[in-house]
Amino acid sequence: MTMISDSVMLDELAAEFPGYAFSTQRTWEGVSLIAVRQEGSARSGLYVVITPDRDEMRRTLLEDENSGR
């Protein structure tokens, strides 16, 4: 398994999902990724995803984008 830094992972997610602001947060279970829909994105309204799993983050954001079409 290849490990990448948090900053590289956040940059990759931001490039793939430009309508969201990404960050990390230390939680009880380790470090989690946080995605918050930004003002002016394709869909309006607050939408927040918190998960420690990058693949789950991607799936969730793709599902949200596809449900808005």
Buried (B, 14 or more C-beta within 10 A) or exposed (E): EEEEEEEEBBEBBBEEBEBBBBEBEEEEEEEBBBBBBEEEBEEEEEBEBEBBEBEEBBEBBEEBBEEEE
